Amino acid sequence: MLLSQLPEDVLYHILSHLDYTSLSRLSQVCKTIYHFVNRDAVWRKIAKEFLNTGITRNGTDIYPSIPLKERVKAAQNWYDGVCKRAIPLKWKTKLLPWLQLDGDTLFLSQAGDIGAHHLRHDSGKLQRNPFEIYSGHKGDVCRFVVTDFHLVSGGSDGRILVHSRRGDMLMELSGHNQEVNCLDSKDGLVISGSRDRTARIWTLTSGCPRDTIPMYDRVWSVAISPTLRTFVTGTACCENFSPLRIWDVERSECVCSLGSEFRRGAGVLDMVFESPFQLFTCSYDTFIRLWDLRLSPRRPLS
């Protein structure tokens, strides 16, 4: 009996004992085996063992639209250091940009402007000239966030600008008196943090902050939970309290602090929610931490 003639449940059991390399080689045997081996069900067990394939510890698939085999391949290449080196864009000024990829569009900040560049499907290269430029800041763009309908940017001029992606509408949110180091936006909610030692809560229906929270330390990073009920702030860790704190959006009150073993000056540079309960943070002490917000006391998993 040929391998392809076995019942599917038996075939799944056999393939579950193969590693990444063996599965890849087996898929080259014939078209029938190729189509079977490419199923997500075959790669799910292996994907759980790789970093950043989109399979959480409880088995939830965050990126169901991308084949698991391709995600495992990318994760393995990342682990082995296999990559294709290319320079998509060049410019003469020596500026550190902020960038975000949204579908086939790359948004890239340069000084006070943010350019939107198309990604060519045929070659995978970026168009050198932006098809749209978002401007308005009197200083450098420190951080920006792209949503379905808006581009929200914070600048060294202390202002937050809300650009419409569907028209020419421009809205200014004023309140910070120093550079806006960080911001996040989801479903009309905007959270910002600044060097002026405050975090502010905004809505897109008003140009003034809904609430201002004294942080008593410079704010380097913020992230809104996918549930929209809480947000997290990361500070410079120059004071005698944890730089990571969770806040209630409605009450503007601190819910809890994360961790207690941060070295002084080990500020939280950036953070991202992997799920409503998992938070990745990176700090100036060179550590990347994964937090499970369901645990108490709250200590990083790794």
N, C-alpha and C positions, 0 to 999 in steps of 0.2 A: 504494500500500500504506500502511495506517495504521501509526503508530508502534507501537501495541500488537500488531500482527500480525508484527512482526519477530522473528526467533529470539532467544532470551534472551541468548546470548553476544554477539550484535551489539548488542542493547539495553544490556547491561552496559557494552560498550565506549563507546557513545555517551554514556551517563550519567557515565562516568568523567571526561569532559571538562567537566562542569558544576560550578559552585561551589554553595555552600550556598544562596544566594538563588534561583538558577535551579532547583535541585532542589525547593525548597519551592513555587515557583510551578508547576512542572510537575506536582506531585502534585495540584493543584487542577483539572486538565483533566477527568478522568473517574475513575470508581471503579476501573477496571482499572489505569490508570496509577498511581493513588493506592496501591493495594495492592502494586504492583511496586516503586515508588519507596521505600516504607516498609521494604523489606527491609534487614537489617543489611549485607548484601554491598554494597549501593549506597553506604552511608554510611561504610564502613570506611576508605577512602582519605582522606576529609575528616576523619574523627575523629582520625586520626593527627596532623593538623596543628593540632588544637585542644588546649588545656591541660585536663587533668583530665577526659577523657572515658572513662578506664578502658582505653584501648588503649596498651599499653606499646610501647617502641621495637622490640621483637622481634615485635610483632604479637599478643601475648597479650591476651585480653579478660578484665579483672578482674571486670566486672559483666555477665555474659551475660544476666541476667534482665531488664535494663533496655534497651529499644530504643535503638539507636545514634542514631537521629534525635532522640529526646528529649534524649539526653546532649549532642549537638552544639548543640541549641537552647539548653540551659541554659548551655553553655560560651560561646556567642556572646553571650547576654544578660549574662553575667558580664563578658565583655570590654568590652561597650558600656556597662556600668553600668546596664542595664535591670533593675529589680527592683520588687517590690511591697512597699511599706513597711507594716509592721503591728507592733503591740505584742501579743504573745501572752499575756504575763503581766505583772502589776504587783505591786510590794510596796513598803512604805513605807521599810524600812531600806535604807541605802545600802551594800550588800554586793556584792562582786564574786563571782558564782557560778561554779561549774564545771558543765558540762552535757554530756550525751551522749544522742544519739537512737538508740534500738534498735527498729527496726521502726516500729510506730505508738505507741511510748511514749517520752516525753521525761523523762529523769532530770535533776533540777535541785537543786543544793545551795543551802541558805540557812542560814547560821550553822552549827550543829552537826547539822542534819537534811538528808536528801536525800529529795525528793518525787518520786513517779512520776506523770506526767500522761498521760492518754490523748489521742491525736490523733484528732479526729473525721473520719471518712471523708467525710461529706456536705459539710462546710464547710471542712475543712482546718484548723480552729482547734483550739487546745488547751483541754481542760477546765481551768477555773480551779482547782478543788479537786483535790488529788492523791488518787488511789485507794489509795496506799500511801506510808507515811513510814518511812524507815530512819533510826534515831537511835542514840545511844549515846556519841558523842564529848563530851568535857567542854570542848572548844574548837571553833573553826571547822573545817569540812571543807576541807582544802587541795586534795585531788585524789581522784577515785574512778574505778574501772573497772567496766564492766558486762560480764559474761560470760553464757553461756547459763544457768548455774545459780547464779551468785553475783553479789553486788555487793560489791566490795572498796574500802574507803575509808581514806584516811590523813588524820590531823588534826593540828592545832596542839598537841594534847596529847601528841604523840609516839606515839600508838597507831595500829594498823591493825586495822580491824574487817572481818570477813567475814560478810556477811548472806546467808542462803539466799533465793533468789527463789521457792522452792517450799514454804517452810515458815517456822517461827519460829526456826530455828537461828541463833545468833550466836556467832561465834568471835573471840577477841581474840589478836592477834599482838603481843607486847611485846618491845622491845629498844632502840628509838631513845629518846634522852633529850631530843631537840628535835623541832620540827615535821617531819612527813613531807611534804616538798615534792612528791614524785612517786612514782608506782608504776605497774606494769604487771602483768597477769595473763593467763596462757594455760595451758589444760589442767592446772590444779592447781598451776602454778608461779607464784610471786609474787616480783617484784623491787621493792625500795623504795629510795629515796634520801632523805637528810635533811640538814637544816642542821647536824647533828652531825658532818658530814664522813665519813659511812660510807654504803656501799650494802650491802644485806642480801638474801640469798637465802632464800626461805621455801617450804615446801610446806604444803598444806592439811591435812596429817595431824599437824602439830605446831604448838604455839603458840610455839615458840622458833625462832630463825633457824637454818637449816642452815649458813650461812656468813656471816661479817661481813667486808667488804672495806674497809680504811682508804683513804679517797680523798684526804685531806689538803687538801680544799677542799669547799665547800658543794655539794651535789648538787641540781641544779635539774630534771633530766629523765632518764628511763630509757625504754627500749623493748626488748621481747623480740623476737628474730628469729622470723619465721614457721616456721623450721626447729626452734625451741626449743633449738638447740645453743649459741647465743650471745646476749648482750644488750649494749646500748650505754648508756653513761652520759654525761651532759652536766653539767659543773660550772660554777662561777661564773667560771672563768678568772682567778682572783686569784693563782695560783701560776705557776711557770715551767715549765709543761708543757701539752700540748694539752688542752683541756677535753673533747674527744671521744675516748672509748676503747672498744674492743670487748673483751668478756670471754667466756671459755669458761665455760659454765654448770656443767659437771661438775667442772672443776679449779679454778674461781674464780680463774683467772689471766688477766692482760691479754694479749690476742692481738696487738693493735696499736693505734696512735693514728691519728686522722684529722686531716689538715691540720697546718700549722705556722705559719700567718700570721694567727692570731687576735690582735686587739688586747687588751691587758690590760683585764679587766673585761667583755669581750664574752662573757658566759656564755651557755650554750645553754639557752634558755627551754623549748623543747619539741622533740619529734621524733616521726616516724612512719615505719614501713616501708611503702613503696609495693609492694615485692616482696621476696623473700629477698635480692636483690642491690642494691636501690635504697633509699636512706634520705634522707628530707627532714628538715632541721633548720632551726630559726630561732633567731637569737641577738640579744642586746641591741645588737649593732652594726648592726641594721636589715637584715641580710641573711638571705635564705632560700636554703639551699644544698641541692643534689641530689648525693648521693654514689653512685658505682658501686663497691660493695665488692669487685668483681673486679679493679679496676685497682690497679696498683702503680707508682710511689708513689701513695698514696691522696689524690687531690685532687678537689675538687668539680667536677662536670660543668658546673654553672652556679650 
